[in-house]
């Protein structure tokens, strides 16, 4: 006994749908949110606004992290960030802070925020129109070291000009 082509296609579609639904049910049970581990404090990325305003007149979120506090004013961490800045060829786009293909890093104009948390987020996630994401390529500690160096650039330029 042969079935018409439309009946065969309909039966195949029903079987495919049933298989997909079964797979979804299995997947949902293995990704239950109640069993997902919480990220360690050192792995968690701080909530930081990319712009200085928020809806409803509220203050934008601005969390600080342990990683930020560890590198912010540490000359050794900033020196390590300088080495990474050169090694990752950040100088190719941003020059030595004065800009080029990429924006300047030594002025007061910051598209996505000039706080160290914003800079680290930009390095980690990348930005449209050219800034690549270094998430998964650089460890979090090195991202913070580069951010600390970038944050310290205006001070280094000011000191050199005196």
PyMOL CGO cylinders between C-alpha atoms (Angstrom):
from pymol import cmd
from pymol.cgo import CYLINDER

trace = [
    CYLINDER, 0.00, 0.00, 0.00, 1.42, 3.40, -0.98, 0.3, 1, 1, 1, 1, 1, 1,
    CYLINDER, 1.42, 3.40, -0.98, 0.55, 6.74, 0.53, 0.3, 1, 1, 1, 1, 1, 1,
    CYLINDER, 0.55, 6.74, 0.53, 0.14, 9.90, -1.52, 0.3, 1, 1, 1, 1, 1, 1,
    CYLINDER, 0.14, 9.90, -1.52, 3.21, 12.20, -1.44, 0.3, 1, 1, 1, 1, 1, 1,
    CYLINDER, 3.21, 12.20, -1.44, 1.36, 14.87, 0.58, 0.3, 1, 1, 1, 1, 1, 1,
    CYLINDER, 1.36, 14.87, 0.58, 0.41, 12.35, 3.27, 0.3, 1, 1, 1, 1, 1, 1,
    CYLINDER, 0.41, 12.35, 3.27, 4.02, 11.13, 3.46, 0.3, 1, 1, 1, 1, 1, 1,
    CYLINDER, 4.02, 11.13, 3.46, 5.31, 14.69, 3.84, 0.3, 1, 1, 1, 1, 1, 1,
    CYLINDER, 5.31, 14.69, 3.84, 2.70, 15.46, 6.48, 0.3, 1, 1, 1, 1, 1, 1,
    CYLINDER, 2.70, 15.46, 6.48, 3.65, 12.33, 8.44, 0.3, 1, 1, 1, 1, 1, 1,
    CYLINDER, 3.65, 12.33, 8.44, 7.35, 13.23, 8.19, 0.3, 1, 1, 1, 1, 1, 1,
    CYLINDER, 7.35, 13.23, 8.19, 6.60, 16.78, 9.40, 0.3, 1, 1, 1, 1, 1, 1,
    CYLINDER, 6.60, 16.78, 9.40, 4.62, 15.46, 12.39, 0.3, 1, 1, 1, 1, 1, 1,
    CYLINDER, 4.62, 15.46, 12.39, 7.42, 13.07, 13.30, 0.3, 1, 1, 1, 1, 1, 1,
    CYLINDER, 7.42, 13.07, 13.30, 10.02, 15.85, 12.98, 0.3, 1, 1, 1, 1, 1, 1,
    CYLINDER, 10.02, 15.85, 12.98, 7.91, 18.15, 15.15, 0.3, 1, 1, 1, 1, 1, 1,
    CYLINDER, 7.91, 18.15, 15.15, 7.44, 15.42, 17.78, 0.3, 1, 1, 1, 1, 1, 1,
    CYLINDER, 7.44, 15.42, 17.78, 11.19, 14.77, 17.82, 0.3, 1, 1, 1, 1, 1, 1,
    CYLINDER, 11.19, 14.77, 17.82, 11.95, 18.47, 18.17, 0.3, 1, 1, 1, 1, 1, 1,
    CYLINDER, 11.95, 18.47, 18.17, 9.50, 18.88, 21.03, 0.3, 1, 1, 1, 1, 1, 1,
    CYLINDER, 9.50, 18.88, 21.03, 10.96, 15.87, 22.79, 0.3, 1, 1, 1, 1, 1, 1,
    CYLINDER, 10.96, 15.87, 22.79, 14.45, 17.32, 22.40, 0.3, 1, 1, 1, 1, 1, 1,
    CYLINDER, 14.45, 17.32, 22.40, 13.26, 20.68, 23.74, 0.3, 1, 1, 1, 1, 1, 1,
    CYLINDER, 13.26, 20.68, 23.74, 11.81, 19.00, 26.80, 0.3, 1, 1, 1, 1, 1, 1,
    CYLINDER, 11.81, 19.00, 26.80, 15.09, 17.21, 27.45, 0.3, 1, 1, 1, 1, 1, 1,
    CYLINDER, 15.09, 17.21, 27.45, 17.10, 20.37, 26.92, 0.3, 1, 1, 1, 1, 1, 1,
    CYLINDER, 17.10, 20.37, 26.92, 14.90, 22.40, 29.25, 0.3, 1, 1, 1, 1, 1, 1,
    CYLINDER, 14.90, 22.40, 29.25, 15.36, 19.91, 32.07, 0.3, 1, 1, 1, 1, 1, 1,
    CYLINDER, 15.36, 19.91, 32.07, 19.17, 19.98, 31.77, 0.3, 1, 1, 1, 1, 1, 1,
    CYLINDER, 19.17, 19.98, 31.77, 19.36, 23.79, 31.73, 0.3, 1, 1, 1, 1, 1, 1,
    CYLINDER, 19.36, 23.79, 31.73, 17.13, 24.39, 34.74, 0.3, 1, 1, 1, 1, 1, 1,
    CYLINDER, 17.13, 24.39, 34.74, 17.93, 27.83, 36.13, 0.3, 1, 1, 1, 1, 1, 1,
    CYLINDER, 17.93, 27.83, 36.13, 17.73, 26.58, 39.72, 0.3, 1, 1, 1, 1, 1, 1,
    CYLINDER, 17.73, 26.58, 39.72, 20.70, 24.27, 39.20, 0.3, 1, 1, 1, 1, 1, 1,
    CYLINDER, 20.70, 24.27, 39.20, 22.92, 26.74, 37.31, 0.3, 1, 1, 1, 1, 1, 1,
    CYLINDER, 22.92, 26.74, 37.31, 25.97, 27.67, 39.40, 0.3, 1, 1, 1, 1, 1, 1,
    CYLINDER, 25.97, 27.67, 39.40, 26.41, 31.27, 40.42, 0.3, 1, 1, 1, 1, 1, 1,
    CYLINDER, 26.41, 31.27, 40.42, 29.49, 32.92, 38.91, 0.3, 1, 1, 1, 1, 1, 1,
    CYLINDER, 29.49, 32.92, 38.91, 32.36, 33.48, 41.31, 0.3, 1, 1, 1, 1, 1, 1,
    CYLINDER, 32.36, 33.48, 41.31, 32.79, 37.09, 42.41, 0.3, 1, 1, 1, 1, 1, 1,
    CYLINDER, 32.79, 37.09, 42.41, 36.01, 37.32, 40.39, 0.3, 1, 1, 1, 1, 1, 1,
    CYLINDER, 36.01, 37.32, 40.39, 34.23, 36.08, 37.23, 0.3, 1, 1, 1, 1, 1, 1,
    CYLINDER, 34.23, 36.08, 37.23, 31.27, 38.44, 37.48, 0.3, 1, 1, 1, 1, 1, 1,
    CYLINDER, 31.27, 38.44, 37.48, 31.37, 41.52, 35.28, 0.3, 1, 1, 1, 1, 1, 1,
    CYLINDER, 31.37, 41.52, 35.28, 30.28, 44.69, 37.11, 0.3, 1, 1, 1, 1, 1, 1,
    CYLINDER, 30.28, 44.69, 37.11, 27.09, 46.44, 36.01, 0.3, 1, 1, 1, 1, 1, 1,
    CYLINDER, 27.09, 46.44, 36.01, 28.17, 49.70, 34.48, 0.3, 1, 1, 1, 1, 1, 1,
    CYLINDER, 28.17, 49.70, 34.48, 26.22, 52.07, 32.27, 0.3, 1, 1, 1, 1, 1, 1,
    CYLINDER, 26.22, 52.07, 32.27, 27.75, 52.99, 28.94, 0.3, 1, 1, 1, 1, 1, 1,
    CYLINDER, 27.75, 52.99, 28.94, 26.09, 56.40, 28.98, 0.3, 1, 1, 1, 1, 1, 1,
    CYLINDER, 26.09, 56.40, 28.98, 25.71, 58.93, 31.83, 0.3, 1, 1, 1, 1, 1, 1,
    CYLINDER, 25.71, 58.93, 31.83, 21.90, 58.83, 31.99, 0.3, 1, 1, 1, 1, 1, 1,
    CYLINDER, 21.90, 58.83, 31.99, 19.18, 56.31, 32.80, 0.3, 1, 1, 1, 1, 1, 1,
    CYLINDER, 19.18, 56.31, 32.80, 15.40, 56.11, 32.32, 0.3, 1, 1, 1, 1, 1, 1,
    CYLINDER, 15.40, 56.11, 32.32, 13.14, 57.85, 34.79, 0.3, 1, 1, 1, 1, 1, 1,
    CYLINDER, 13.14, 57.85, 34.79, 15.82, 60.23, 36.02, 0.3, 1, 1, 1, 1, 1, 1,
    CYLINDER, 15.82, 60.23, 36.02, 17.54, 57.47, 38.00, 0.3, 1, 1, 1, 1, 1, 1,
    CYLINDER, 17.54, 57.47, 38.00, 21.26, 57.22, 38.41, 0.3, 1, 1, 1, 1, 1, 1,
    CYLINDER, 21.26, 57.22, 38.41, 22.88, 54.82, 35.93, 0.3, 1, 1, 1, 1, 1, 1,
    CYLINDER, 22.88, 54.82, 35.93, 24.33, 51.62, 37.45, 0.3, 1, 1, 1, 1, 1, 1,
    CYLINDER, 24.33, 51.62, 37.45, 27.95, 51.85, 38.48, 0.3, 1, 1, 1, 1, 1, 1,
    CYLINDER, 27.95, 51.85, 38.48, 29.37, 48.86, 40.30, 0.3, 1, 1, 1, 1, 1, 1,
    CYLINDER, 29.37, 48.86, 40.30, 33.02, 48.46, 41.11, 0.3, 1, 1, 1, 1, 1, 1,
    CYLINDER, 33.02, 48.46, 41.11, 34.77, 45.14, 41.07, 0.3, 1, 1, 1, 1, 1, 1,
    CYLINDER, 34.77, 45.14, 41.07, 37.63, 43.61, 43.01, 0.3, 1, 1, 1, 1, 1, 1,
    CYLINDER, 37.63, 43.61, 43.01, 39.59, 43.35, 39.75, 0.3, 1, 1, 1, 1, 1, 1,
    CYLINDER, 39.59, 43.35, 39.75, 39.23, 47.09, 39.17, 0.3, 1, 1, 1, 1, 1, 1,
    CYLINDER, 39.23, 47.09, 39.17, 40.35, 47.95, 42.69, 0.3, 1, 1, 1, 1, 1, 1,
    CYLINDER, 40.35, 47.95, 42.69, 43.37, 45.63, 42.31, 0.3, 1, 1, 1, 1, 1, 1,
    CYLINDER, 43.37, 45.63, 42.31, 44.74, 47.42, 39.23, 0.3, 1, 1, 1, 1, 1, 1,
    CYLINDER, 44.74, 47.42, 39.23, 43.46, 51.00, 39.43, 0.3, 1, 1, 1, 1, 1, 1,
    CYLINDER, 43.46, 51.00, 39.43, 46.43, 52.76, 41.00, 0.3, 1, 1, 1, 1, 1, 1,
    CYLINDER, 46.43, 52.76, 41.00, 49.03, 50.00, 41.03, 0.3, 1, 1, 1, 1, 1, 1,
    CYLINDER, 49.03, 50.00, 41.03, 52.10, 51.07, 39.00, 0.3, 1, 1, 1, 1, 1, 1,
    CYLINDER, 52.10, 51.07, 39.00, 53.07, 47.45, 38.30, 0.3, 1, 1, 1, 1, 1, 1,
    CYLINDER, 53.07, 47.45, 38.30, 49.60, 46.63, 36.95, 0.3, 1, 1, 1, 1, 1, 1,
    CYLINDER, 49.60, 46.63, 36.95, 49.60, 49.79, 34.83, 0.3, 1, 1, 1, 1, 1, 1,
    CYLINDER, 49.60, 49.79, 34.83, 53.07, 48.90, 33.45, 0.3, 1, 1, 1, 1, 1, 1,
    CYLINDER, 53.07, 48.90, 33.45, 51.78, 45.40, 32.61, 0.3, 1, 1, 1, 1, 1, 1,
    CYLINDER, 51.78, 45.40, 32.61, 48.82, 47.07, 30.88, 0.3, 1, 1, 1, 1, 1, 1,
    CYLINDER, 48.82, 47.07, 30.88, 51.21, 49.20, 28.82, 0.3, 1, 1, 1, 1, 1, 1,
    CYLINDER, 51.21, 49.20, 28.82, 53.07, 46.09, 27.68, 0.3, 1, 1, 1, 1, 1, 1,
    CYLINDER, 53.07, 46.09, 27.68, 49.77, 44.44, 26.72, 0.3, 1, 1, 1, 1, 1, 1,
    CYLINDER, 49.77, 44.44, 26.72, 48.60, 47.62, 24.96, 0.3, 1, 1, 1, 1, 1, 1,
    CYLINDER, 48.60, 47.62, 24.96, 51.70, 47.44, 22.77, 0.3, 1, 1, 1, 1, 1, 1,
    CYLINDER, 51.70, 47.44, 22.77, 51.62, 43.63, 22.35, 0.3, 1, 1, 1, 1, 1, 1,
    CYLINDER, 51.62, 43.63, 22.35, 47.94, 43.59, 21.32, 0.3, 1, 1, 1, 1, 1, 1,
    CYLINDER, 47.94, 43.59, 21.32, 48.67, 46.37, 18.80, 0.3, 1, 1, 1, 1, 1, 1,
    CYLINDER, 48.67, 46.37, 18.80, 46.21, 48.81, 20.37, 0.3, 1, 1, 1, 1, 1, 1,
    CYLINDER, 46.21, 48.81, 20.37, 48.72, 51.42, 19.24, 0.3, 1, 1, 1, 1, 1, 1,
    CYLINDER, 48.72, 51.42, 19.24, 47.84, 50.51, 15.64, 0.3, 1, 1, 1, 1, 1, 1,
    CYLINDER, 47.84, 50.51, 15.64, 44.42, 52.16, 15.99, 0.3, 1, 1, 1, 1, 1, 1,
    CYLINDER, 44.42, 52.16, 15.99, 44.72, 54.46, 19.01, 0.3, 1, 1, 1, 1, 1, 1,
    CYLINDER, 44.72, 54.46, 19.01, 48.38, 55.45, 18.56, 0.3, 1, 1, 1, 1, 1, 1,
    CYLINDER, 48.38, 55.45, 18.56, 49.91, 56.22, 21.93, 0.3, 1, 1, 1, 1, 1, 1,
    CYLINDER, 49.91, 56.22, 21.93, 46.60, 57.62, 23.11, 0.3, 1, 1, 1, 1, 1, 1,
    CYLINDER, 46.60, 57.62, 23.11, 46.21, 60.41, 20.58, 0.3, 1, 1, 1, 1, 1, 1,
    CYLINDER, 46.21, 60.41, 20.58, 44.00, 58.44, 18.23, 0.3, 1, 1, 1, 1, 1, 1,
    CYLINDER, 44.00, 58.44, 18.23, 44.23, 57.43, 14.62, 0.3, 1, 1, 1, 1, 1, 1,
    CYLINDER, 44.23, 57.43, 14.62, 41.78, 54.99, 13.03, 0.3, 1, 1, 1, 1, 1, 1,
    CYLINDER, 41.78, 54.99, 13.03, 40.40, 54.55, 16.56, 0.3, 1, 1, 1, 1, 1, 1,
    CYLINDER, 40.40, 54.55, 16.56, 39.39, 57.35, 18.90, 0.3, 1, 1, 1, 1, 1, 1,
    CYLINDER, 39.39, 57.35, 18.90, 41.84, 59.24, 21.08, 0.3, 1, 1, 1, 1, 1, 1,
    CYLINDER, 41.84, 59.24, 21.08, 42.23, 57.93, 24.60, 0.3, 1, 1, 1, 1, 1, 1,
    CYLINDER, 42.23, 57.93, 24.60, 43.79, 60.99, 26.22, 0.3, 1, 1, 1, 1, 1, 1,
    CYLINDER, 43.79, 60.99, 26.22, 40.98, 63.50, 25.83, 0.3, 1, 1, 1, 1, 1, 1,
    CYLINDER, 40.98, 63.50, 25.83, 37.70, 63.96, 27.67, 0.3, 1, 1, 1, 1, 1, 1,
    CYLINDER, 37.70, 63.96, 27.67, 35.54, 62.57, 24.84, 0.3, 1, 1, 1, 1, 1, 1,
    CYLINDER, 35.54, 62.57, 24.84, 34.45, 58.98, 25.58, 0.3, 1, 1, 1, 1, 1, 1,
    CYLINDER, 34.45, 58.98, 25.58, 31.77, 57.39, 23.43, 0.3, 1, 1, 1, 1, 1, 1,
    CYLINDER, 31.77, 57.39, 23.43, 31.09, 54.52, 25.82, 0.3, 1, 1, 1, 1, 1, 1,
    CYLINDER, 31.09, 54.52, 25.82, 32.25, 56.07, 29.10, 0.3, 1, 1, 1, 1, 1, 1,
    CYLINDER, 32.25, 56.07, 29.10, 35.69, 56.93, 30.39, 0.3, 1, 1, 1, 1, 1, 1,
    CYLINDER, 35.69, 56.93, 30.39, 35.58, 55.19, 33.75, 0.3, 1, 1, 1, 1, 1, 1,
    CYLINDER, 35.58, 55.19, 33.75, 37.84, 52.17, 34.11, 0.3, 1, 1, 1, 1, 1, 1,
    CYLINDER, 37.84, 52.17, 34.11, 34.80, 49.87, 34.22, 0.3, 1, 1, 1, 1, 1, 1,
    CYLINDER, 34.80, 49.87, 34.22, 33.58, 51.30, 30.89, 0.3, 1, 1, 1, 1, 1, 1,
    CYLINDER, 33.58, 51.30, 30.89, 37.01, 50.91, 29.33, 0.3, 1, 1, 1, 1, 1, 1,
    CYLINDER, 37.01, 50.91, 29.33, 37.27, 47.30, 30.51, 0.3, 1, 1, 1, 1, 1, 1,
    CYLINDER, 37.27, 47.30, 30.51, 33.77, 46.60, 29.12, 0.3, 1, 1, 1, 1, 1, 1,
    CYLINDER, 33.77, 46.60, 29.12, 34.80, 48.09, 25.76, 0.3, 1, 1, 1, 1, 1, 1,
    CYLINDER, 34.80, 48.09, 25.76, 37.92, 45.92, 25.63, 0.3, 1, 1, 1, 1, 1, 1,
    CYLINDER, 37.92, 45.92, 25.63, 35.98, 42.82, 26.74, 0.3, 1, 1, 1, 1, 1, 1,
    CYLINDER, 35.98, 42.82, 26.74, 32.92, 43.23, 24.49, 0.3, 1, 1, 1, 1, 1, 1,
    CYLINDER, 32.92, 43.23, 24.49, 34.22, 45.32, 21.59, 0.3, 1, 1, 1, 1, 1, 1,
    CYLINDER, 34.22, 45.32, 21.59, 32.22, 48.11, 19.97, 0.3, 1, 1, 1, 1, 1, 1,
    CYLINDER, 32.22, 48.11, 19.97, 30.61, 48.71, 16.58, 0.3, 1, 1, 1, 1, 1, 1,
    CYLINDER, 30.61, 48.71, 16.58, 32.69, 50.13, 13.75, 0.3, 1, 1, 1, 1, 1, 1,
    CYLINDER, 32.69, 50.13, 13.75, 36.02, 48.56, 14.49, 0.3, 1, 1, 1, 1, 1, 1,
    CYLINDER, 36.02, 48.56, 14.49, 36.78, 47.76, 18.14, 0.3, 1, 1, 1, 1, 1, 1,
    CYLINDER, 36.78, 47.76, 18.14, 37.15, 43.97, 18.40, 0.3, 1, 1, 1, 1, 1, 1,
    CYLINDER, 37.15, 43.97, 18.40, 36.04, 41.97, 21.43, 0.3, 1, 1, 1, 1, 1, 1,
    CYLINDER, 36.04, 41.97, 21.43, 38.82, 40.43, 23.47, 0.3, 1, 1, 1, 1, 1, 1,
    CYLINDER, 38.82, 40.43, 23.47, 36.43, 38.27, 25.54, 0.3, 1, 1, 1, 1, 1, 1,
    CYLINDER, 36.43, 38.27, 25.54, 37.82, 34.76, 25.59, 0.3, 1, 1, 1, 1, 1, 1,
    CYLINDER, 37.82, 34.76, 25.59, 41.06, 35.96, 24.01, 0.3, 1, 1, 1, 1, 1, 1,
    CYLINDER, 41.06, 35.96, 24.01, 42.52, 37.84, 26.97, 0.3, 1, 1, 1, 1, 1, 1,
    CYLINDER, 42.52, 37.84, 26.97, 42.05, 36.79, 30.59, 0.3, 1, 1, 1, 1, 1, 1,
    CYLINDER, 42.05, 36.79, 30.59, 39.98, 39.18, 32.70, 0.3, 1, 1, 1, 1, 1, 1,
    CYLINDER, 39.98, 39.18, 32.70, 43.07, 40.28, 34.65, 0.3, 1, 1, 1, 1, 1, 1,
    CYLINDER, 43.07, 40.28, 34.65, 44.81, 41.44, 31.45, 0.3, 1, 1, 1, 1, 1, 1,
    CYLINDER, 44.81, 41.44, 31.45, 41.69, 43.30, 30.30, 0.3, 1, 1, 1, 1, 1, 1,
    CYLINDER, 41.69, 43.30, 30.30, 41.73, 45.22, 33.58, 0.3, 1, 1, 1, 1, 1, 1,
    CYLINDER, 41.73, 45.22, 33.58, 45.48, 45.90, 33.25, 0.3, 1, 1, 1, 1, 1, 1,
    CYLINDER, 45.48, 45.90, 33.25, 44.98, 47.43, 29.79, 0.3, 1, 1, 1, 1, 1, 1,
    CYLINDER, 44.98, 47.43, 29.79, 42.02, 49.45, 31.11, 0.3, 1, 1, 1, 1, 1, 1,
    CYLINDER, 42.02, 49.45, 31.11, 44.16, 50.74, 33.99, 0.3, 1, 1, 1, 1, 1, 1,
    CYLINDER, 44.16, 50.74, 33.99, 46.88, 51.76, 31.54, 0.3, 1, 1, 1, 1, 1, 1,
    CYLINDER, 46.88, 51.76, 31.54, 44.38, 53.53, 29.27, 0.3, 1, 1, 1, 1, 1, 1,
    CYLINDER, 44.38, 53.53, 29.27, 42.89, 55.29, 32.30, 0.3, 1, 1, 1, 1, 1, 1,
    CYLINDER, 42.89, 55.29, 32.30, 46.39, 56.40, 33.38, 0.3, 1, 1, 1, 1, 1, 1,
    CYLINDER, 46.39, 56.40, 33.38, 47.33, 57.75, 29.91, 0.3, 1, 1, 1, 1, 1, 1,
    CYLINDER, 47.33, 57.75, 29.91, 46.16, 61.34, 30.44, 0.3, 1, 1, 1, 1, 1, 1,
    CYLINDER, 46.16, 61.34, 30.44, 48.23, 61.56, 33.62, 0.3, 1, 1, 1, 1, 1, 1,
    CYLINDER, 48.23, 61.56, 33.62, 51.30, 60.20, 31.83, 0.3, 1, 1, 1, 1, 1, 1,
    CYLINDER, 51.30, 60.20, 31.83, 50.87, 62.72, 29.00, 0.3, 1, 1, 1, 1, 1, 1,
    CYLINDER, 50.87, 62.72, 29.00, 50.37, 65.58, 31.52, 0.3, 1, 1, 1, 1, 1, 1,
    CYLINDER, 50.37, 65.58, 31.52, 53.50, 64.58, 33.45, 0.3, 1, 1, 1, 1, 1, 1,
    CYLINDER, 53.50, 64.58, 33.45, 55.59, 64.29, 30.27, 0.3, 1, 1, 1, 1, 1, 1,
    CYLINDER, 55.59, 64.29, 30.27, 54.59, 67.79, 29.14, 0.3, 1, 1, 1, 1, 1, 1,
    CYLINDER, 54.59, 67.79, 29.14, 55.71, 69.44, 32.40, 0.3, 1, 1, 1, 1, 1, 1,
]
cmd.load_cgo(trace, "trace")
